[in-house]
Amino acid sequence: MPSLCSASSSKPTIGCCAEQACDDLDLKHSRAWLRIAIAGVFAGQGMVFSLALNMTPPSFASMAYCILHGGLILSALTVMAFLGGPLFASTLAMFRGRRLSIEGLFTLSLLGAFVGSVVSSITGQGSVYYEVVSIVIAIYTFGRMLSERSQAKMKLESARLRERFDRVTVQSEQGDWRECSLTEVSVGALVRVEPGGPFTVDGIIQSGVGYVQETALTGEPLPVVRRAGDRVRAGAWSMDNRFELLVEQGAGTRDLDAILQTVEGADGRPSELQTQANDLISIFLPIVVFVSAATAFFWGLSGTWMDAVLNSMAVLLVACPCALGLATPVAISQGLFRLAQLGLVSRDGALIDALGRTRRVFFDKTGTLSESDLRVTELWVDADLLIKRNELLASVLGAESGLEHPVARALARYLKSEGIDESYELQNLQIIAGKGIAYDLVVGETRHCFQVGEASLAESEQVIEEVVEWMHERKGVRVFVYLDGRVVACFVLRERLRKGVDQIWTALEGLEIRSHILTGDPLPELSLPPSVQIETGLSSADKVERVRESSGAGESPLFVGDGINDVAAMLHASGSIAMHSGAGLTRSVAMGQLSDDQIEVIPQAVSLSRIILGRLRGNLLYAFIYNLIGMTLAAAGILHPVAAALIMLVSSFWVTSRALSGHFRI
């Protein structure tokens, strides 16, 4: 037998690493908010004192002059030294990677404002605008924090899930059973899974038969019966029996690990809007540098060196990307607020971009289009019973109420809603693994034997003709009740579609968006219009392939799901939305969540996002035109640095107010 875990293996506290990561994440973002607050304070005081110095400057080299200018220089240096590290590091990485990005423009404008202000302070000529340093750093820190928080929470959920499936009970060479870490178990080892426990390895069942819940992995709504010879994967759960299985894939090679590695390796792709902005910056940044240098050279030859410095600094100042760096996040925040009002909650502005561009929406079925819990839709009870109808149903309720099986929960919920109570005492209640339950009920002086579950529970395949005819007319999961070996009742359970699903198809078609359902359920029961495509029995890899094909066709696909088997497809889609009732990892990976699982709001969210994107494109165009005109005037010596600063502020205010406009007609 292969070497297994040692007897000295100690059991770690499950979740301790993930909780430590959670604490580190909170600490990191608390520090980010502190940096933003400090930068805001310095920016405020810098504006006040800079405005005072520019409007009523004290005598050059006087005590008041030295104190005020020295204080502003010190405050700007302090902000750069203690708060500007991430911006400068990103700018350095930009140069090392031989690429251009908005960090370069932020840094260039920041240094231009600082250098120009220092020259003015030293010579006593011109105006100062040290507050630009704090404003630029605050804006950059805020945008960076939002992006990092989303990535960190996604990886935290991945760590939690990995820890949940990290322990295994394995048979040692001496034949006893020990619990140890998954990393200490080799292929070919024999492991045990207890009732209600998780499968933590991919393997082949050697003994045991019972229900296994695989919904999160396959999308099948009901637990499936697994027995010796069947393959099970890590991430499934045993519902009612003990299993022993031979390990095929251990730590790092399981199908579950492939999904988690996809999550942990996802560094966050830029949205189309971010890509366009970076493309614009890659053209604009060299222009800014060239115009500033040319301005300094021209005025150095034709004027004084002071004119050369002030005008070149004015070029850099007017090129400050505050309209992009401030108004764009504000517009996105306003859009996210409106989406939240609809019931779609997100902190990722890329979701707006994805919603506005998508031309195909992929839906998972179980737990997404349909509710996670089954519902009893029909009940047949034999009219010729040996006991009263209420006694029969009450016994079923009493037997099913204490079980965690999805069918048991559905039966108990239905019977309670029908006013049935549990006033009867049951005897000899037992679970028949993979089939159902059995129990005894004493009515008067007569003991009756009951069985509830699949058709295979019956000793004979013959059932009364009336039940057969009735069942043929109804689709769904059938649960039989046997009284002393005779079929006396039958429940039909079905998935229930969420409210508004039927209207989604028409609404999306009206927006020229194609709808496509991808499900692991091999036999779904859905009534769909011809325009909606559905593929069944798909694995996680199959869903990823469909999403990739759509991306390659330029459709900017959006994926809506709830299970672990949807995670990889979500990461490959342009946008992703998770159900609030979905798995924790799925919610952390998705760009947004439907807070009340109201899937019918998706068409409205698309319409709203298209409006927001239109405004953002308008802001990008305006900022680009404004910067070109402002740089031209500054280079010509027509635009004084003070006027450049004022124009920058007015421009940012106008674009921001446009972004905050609340008139969204959808």
N, C-alpha and C positions, 0 to 999 in steps of 0.2 A: 504494500500500500504506500502511496506517496507520502512524503514527509508533511506533517500538518503543523498545527501551532503548538507551542510548548506549554507546559503546565504553568509556567511562571508568567504567562501573558496576563497582563493586568488590563482591566476594563476601564477605558477612559470615560470621563463624563461626557456623554453624548451631547453635542451642541456647544461645548465650551469654546471651541475654536471659532465657530460661527458667531457666538455671542460676543467674543472678544473682538472679532472683525467688525461687528455692529457698533460696539463702543468706540472703536478706532474711527469708524466712518462718521459717527456723530461728533467726535472731537475734531476731526479734520474740517468738517463743514461749519462747526461753531467758530473755528479759527478763521475760516473764509469770511463768515459774516462779520467777525470782528475787524478783519482787514478792510472790508467795505465800509463799515461804520467809521473807522479811523480816517480812511481816505475822504469820506464825506465831510467829516469835521474839518479836516485840513483844507478841503476845497472851499467850504463855506467861509472860514476865516481868511483864506487867501483871496477870495473874491472881495470881501469887505475891505481889507487893507490895500489890495491892488487898486481897487476903484478909488479909494481915498488918495493914494499916491499919484494916480494918473490925473485926477481932477484937481487936487490942491496939493501939489508936490512941495515938501519942505525944502529949505535951502540945501543946496548940494554940499555934502560932507558935514552937515550939521549933526548934532547928537541925535535928533529925531530921525534924520535921514538914515544915519548908520544903523540905528536900532531897528527901524521898520524894514529896511531893505535886507539887513543881516538876518532878521527874524524870518522873513519870507524865503530867503535862500536856504536857511537852515531847515525850515519846515519842508521845503521841496526835496532837499537831500535826504531828510529823514524818511519821507514817504517812499522815495525811490529805493533807499537802502533796505528798509524793513518790509515794504509791501510790494515793491516792483520786481522781486525775484522771479516769480512765475512768468511775467511778461518778457523780461530780459532773457530768461532761459529759453522760452519758446522762440524768441527772435534769433538767438544764437543757433538753435536747432534748425531754424529756417535756412540760415546761411550755410550750415554744415550740410544740409540736405539739398542745397542748390535749388531751392524753390522760393517762390514769393507768396506771402499770405498776408492777411490783415494785421497780424502781429507786427510785421515790419512797418506798416503804415502808422500803427499806434505808436511804436517806439520812435519813429522818425518825427512825428508831430510833437511827441512829448519832449524829445531832446531839442527840437527846434524852438519850442516855446521856452524851455529852460535856458538854453544858450542865449537866445535873443534877450531874455529878461536879465540875465547876468550882465551882458554887455551894457544894457541900458542902466543897470544899477551902478556899474563901475564908472561909466562915462557921464552919467547924469543926463543923457540924451535919450529920448524915446520913452516908451511906456513899458510896463511890466505886466506879465500875465502868468505868474507862477501857479495859479490855481488850475491851469490846464493839466499840470502834472498829476494832481490828485484826481481830477475828473477822469482822465484817460485810464488811470490804474483802477479806479473804482468800477468803471464800465467793463473793462476787460476781466477783472476778477469775478464780477457777477455772472457774465456769460460763461466763463470757464467753470465756475462752481456748478451751474445747472447741468452742464454736460458731464462732469465727473461724477456727480451724485447719481445720475441715471445709470452710468456704467458700474459704479460701485455697488449699488443695490442689486443689480442683476447678478453680479458675481457672488454677492452675499447669499442670495437665495440658492445659487448653484452649490455653494459650500454647505449650506444646511441640508440640501437634498442628498449630497454625497455622504454626509455624516449619517443620515438616516438609514442609508443602505450600505453601511461600512462594517457592520458586525455580522458574524456568522457562527452557527453552532455546527461543529465539525467532529467527525469520529476520529479518535486518535488510533495509533497503532495497537494500543492495548484494548481497543474496543469500547472505551468509554467516550462520552460526549463532552466537549469543552467549547466554550465561547471564546472567540478571539477575533482579531482584526482580519479583514478580508485580504490584506496584503500578505498575510502569513499562510494563505490557503493556495495550494497548487492545483493545476488541472488534474482531474482524475480522483480528487478527494470526494468523500461521501459527506454531504451536509444534510441537516435536518431543518425543516420549517414547521413551526407549531401552528395550530389553528389561530387565526387572527394575526399571524405574523407576516413579515415581508419576505419575498424571495430576493436575496441579495447577490445571487450569481445567476449566470445563464447556464442551464444544465438540462439533463434528461432525467425525468422522474423514474426512480427505481421501485418505489413502493408508495402506496397511498392513492386514494381516489376521492375527489371532492371538488367543490366549487372554488374557482380561482378568479379573483377580480382583476381584469386586465384593461379596464376602460381607459385609464390614463395613457396606456401604451398603444392600444389598438383602436380605441373608439367604440368598441362593442358595448352596448348599454348594459348588458347583463353579465354576471359571472358565468364563466364557462366551466364545464366539467373536464378536469384533467386527471389522467391516470397513468399507470406505468407505461413508459415508452414515449410519452408526450414531452415536448420541449417547452420549457418555461423560461421567461426572461426576468432579469433583475428589474424591480419596479412593480411587479405584480404582488398580490396579497392572497394568502390562503384564507378562505372564508370559514371552513367548517371541519377541516381534518388535518392530520399531520402528514407531511410528505418527506420522503428521503430522495435526494437526487444526486446524480454524479455531475461534478463540475466540468463544464465545457469551456467556459470563459470566466476568468477571475478578475481581480482588480486591474483596471486600466484597459481591458479588452472587451468589456461587456457592451451590449448595444446602448445601455444607459450611459456608459462612459463616453461613447461617441457623441451623444446629445450634449452632455455636460461639457465636453471639450470644445464643442462648437460655441457654447455660451461663453466659456472662460476665455476663448480666443477671439471673441468679438470685440474689437476696439472701437466700434461705432463708426459706421460709414457716414460721410457728410450727406446732407440732403441735397436735392437738386438746386435749391435756392442758395445753399452755402457754396456749392460748386460754382454756380454762376458768379457769386460775389467774389470768390477766390480767383476765378478767371479774370474778372474785372480788375481786381487788385494787381494781378500779375502784369497787366498792361499799364495800369495807372501809376503804380509805385515807381517804376523806372522813369516815367514821365515827370513825376514830382521831383525826384532827385536831380534829373537833368535840368529842369526849369529852375530849381533853386540854385544849382551850381552856375548855370548860365547867367542868372540874375546877378549873383555875387560877382562874377567875372566882368559883366558888362558895367555895372555900377562902380566896380573898383577901378575901371579904366576911365570912365566918363565922369565920375563923381568922387565922393569921398569914401573912405573905407567904412565909415559909419552908415552911409546910404547903402553900401553893398551888404553889410550885415543885416540891417533892419529890413531891407526889401527881400533878401533871401529868406530871412526868418518869417516874414509875412507870408511868403509862398508856402512854407511848411505849415504855418499855423492855419491858413485858410484850407489847407488840404487835410486837416484833422478829420478822421472818419467818425466824428460824433453823430452825424446824421444817420450813418449806418450802424455805428456801435450802440447808439442809444435808442433811436426811433424804431429800428427793426426789432430789438427785444421787447420794446413797449408794445408794438403792434402784435407781436406773437403772444405776449402775456394777455393782452386784451382778447385775442382770439381764443386762447386756452380758457379764459374765463367764460366766454360765451359757449364754448363746447361743454364746459362743466355744467352750465345752466341746462344744457340739453340732456345731460346725464353721461357724457363722455369725458372722463377725468384724465388729465395728462399734465406732465411737467416738461414734455419734450416738444419743442417747437417744430421738430422735423415731422411730427404727425400732421400738422396743418399742411405742410408742403406735400406730404404723401397723399392725403385726402384730396387735395386740390388737383393733383396730377393723375390720379389713378384712372385707368380705363378697364380694369378687371378686378373684381373682388372675389377672393376665395373664402369659402365658409367651411368650417368643420361642421359636423352634424350633431353628434351626441353631446349634450351639455352646452351647445352653442345655438343652433337653430331649435333644438328641442331642450326641454328642461332636464336637469340631471336626474331627477327622480321619476320613476315610472308611476303611472296612474291607472287605477282600475276603471275600465270603461264599460264593462259588461259583467253581469253576474247571473248565472243560471242555477236554480235550486230545484231539485226533484220535488214534484208535488206530492209524491207518495213516500213521506219520510216516516221512519220509526220513532223519531223524536221531533220536538217542535223546531221550527225554523230558527227561532231566536237562540235556542239551546245549541244548535249546530254552529251558527255564526259566532256566538259568544265563545265557544270552545276554540274555534279557529283564532279568534282575536287573542284569547289567553295564551295560546301556544306561540303565536307569532310576535307578540308584543316585546318579548325580551330578546329577540334576535336582531343581529346587525345586517343580515342579508338584505339587499335592495328590494327583493320581492316581498320579504317579510315586513319591511317597513311600509311598503305600498299597501299591502293587505290590511295591516293594522290601522293605517291612516284612513283608509276607505271605510272600514267597519266602524271606527269611532265616529266618522262623519255621518254615518247612517244611524247613529244613536245606540249602537250595540255596546254593552258593558261586559266586564270580565268577572261576572259573579259566580262562575263555576270553577271548582277546584279540579285541576287535571292531575293525572297520575302517569308515572312512567314516561315522562317526556324525554324523547331522545332524537338526536340528529342522525339521519341516514345520509352519510356523506355522498354528495354529488346527486342526490335524488330529492330530498325533502326532509320531513319530520314525521314522527309517529307519537301517539299518546293515547291514553285511555281516559274515558269519561264515564262516571257512574251516574246513571239516571234512574232514580228509584232504587230498585234492587238489581238492575241490569247493568252489567259492564259492557261498554261499547269500545271497540278499537277503531281509532281514526288514523288516517294517513293523509298528509297534505303535501303536494309536490307534483312531480312529473308523471306522465302517463306510464312510465316504466315501473312505478310503484305497484301497479295492479298485478295480481297474480295471473290474471287472464287479460288478453288484449281486447276482449269483447266488452263493449260498453253499450248502454242502451241507445237505441236508434235515434231517439229524440236529441241526445247530446251531440251525436255525430253530425246530424243535419244542422243543428244550431251552430256548431263550431265551424263548419264549412263556410258559413256566411260572414264570419268575423275573423279579421286578422289580428295578430298580436301574440303575446306570450300567454299560454294557457296553464293555469294552475288547477289541478284537480283535487277534490276532497273525497276520500273514500271512507265509507262507514261500514265496518265489518266486511270489507272487501268489495263493496258495491259503490259505484260512482253516484254521489248524491248532490254534488255541486261542482261548478266550474267557474273560475274567475278568468277574465281576459284582461291583460295588462298591456298598455301601449305607452310609447313615448308621446308626450304632448308637446306640440310645437309652441314656441313662445308667442306671446301676443304680438301681433303686427307682422309676423313673418310673411304672410300671404301678400301684404302690401309692399314689402321690400322689393320684390322682383320688378313690379311695375314702376316703382319710383326710380330704381337704379337704371332701368331701361330708358326712362325718360331723360336721364342724365347722360345717356350714351355710354353706360358702363355695363359690361357683361358680368353675369353672375355665374359662379362655378362652385359646386359643392364637392369637397374631397373628404371621404370618410373611410375609416377602417372597418366599419360595419359591413359585412358581406351581403346582408339582406335588409337594407333599410326600407322602411315603409313611408314613402313620401309621395305626395301628389304635387307635381311641379308643372309649371307652364313650359311650353316647348323651348322658350328662350333660355331656360336655365339648364346648364349642363351638370351632370352628376357622375362621379366615378367612385366605385365602391371597393372595399377590401384592400385599401392602400396602406402601405407602411409609411413610417416617417420619411424614409429615403424617397419613396414615390412622391410624396407631397412636395419635398424639396425640388425634385426634378420638374414637376409641373410649374412651380413658382419660377424656377430658372428659365424655363421655356417662355413664360409670359414676360419676364424681364428682358430676355433677348429680343422679344417682339416689340419692345418699347411701350409696354402697357402699364408700367409702374404699378405692379400688383399690390393689392392690400390683402392681408390675411387676417381673418377673424377666427379665433379658436379659444380653447379652454384647457386642453390636456397637455401632458408632457410630450406626447407624440406630435404636437403642433409646434414645439419650440424651434426646431431646426428650420422649418418652413418660414416661421415668423422672422428669424434672423436673416433669411435670404430675400425676404420681400421688401419692397420699398417702404411699406408701412405695415403696422400690426396693431391689432386691438384684441384684448383679452376680456373674457367675462369675469365679473367680480367674484363669481362663485367658482372660478377655475383654480388650477393648481398654483401654488405660490411661485414656483419657478416661471410658469407661463405668464403670470401677472407682472413679474419683475422684468422679463424680457420684452414684453409688449410696450409699444410707445404710449398706449392709452388703455384705460379700463372703462367698461360700461358699468357704472356704479350700481345700478339696479337691474343689470342684465337686460336693459331695454334695447334690444338689438334693432328695433324699428327706427331709432334716431340716426342711423348711419347715413341714409340719403340726405337728411337735413345737415348733418355734419359735413358732408361733401360739398353741398351748396355753399355753406358758410365759409369753408376753407377756400373755395374758389374766389369768393369776394375778397377775402383777406390777402390771398396771393396777388390778386390784381393790384391791391393797394401797395403791397410790398414792392412789386415790380415798378410801380410808379415812383415810390420813394427812392429806389436804386437809381432810376433814370434821373430824377431831380437832383439827387446828391452828386451824381457824376457831372451833370451840366453845371451845377452851382460851383463845384470845385474847379472845373476848367475855366469858367469865367472869372472866378475869384483869383485864381493863380495868374491869369493873364493880366488882370489889373494890378496885382501885387508886384509882378515882375516889371511892369511898366512904371512903377513908382507912384501910381495913382492911388493905390489902396494902402493906407497907413496900417501898421500892425494893430493899433487900437480899433480902427474900423474893421479890420479883418476879424478881430476877436468878437466884435459886436455882431458882424454878419454871421459868424459861425454860430453864435448863441441864438440869433433870430431864426436862422435856418433850422437849427436843431429843434427850436420851439415849434416852428411851423410844421415840420415833418412829424414831430411827436404828437401834436394836436390832431393832425390828420390821421395818425395811427390810432388815436384814442377815440375818434369819432364813433359813436354808437349806432349809426344808422345802417344796420345790416338787414337787407330785405331778402328773405329766403323763402 
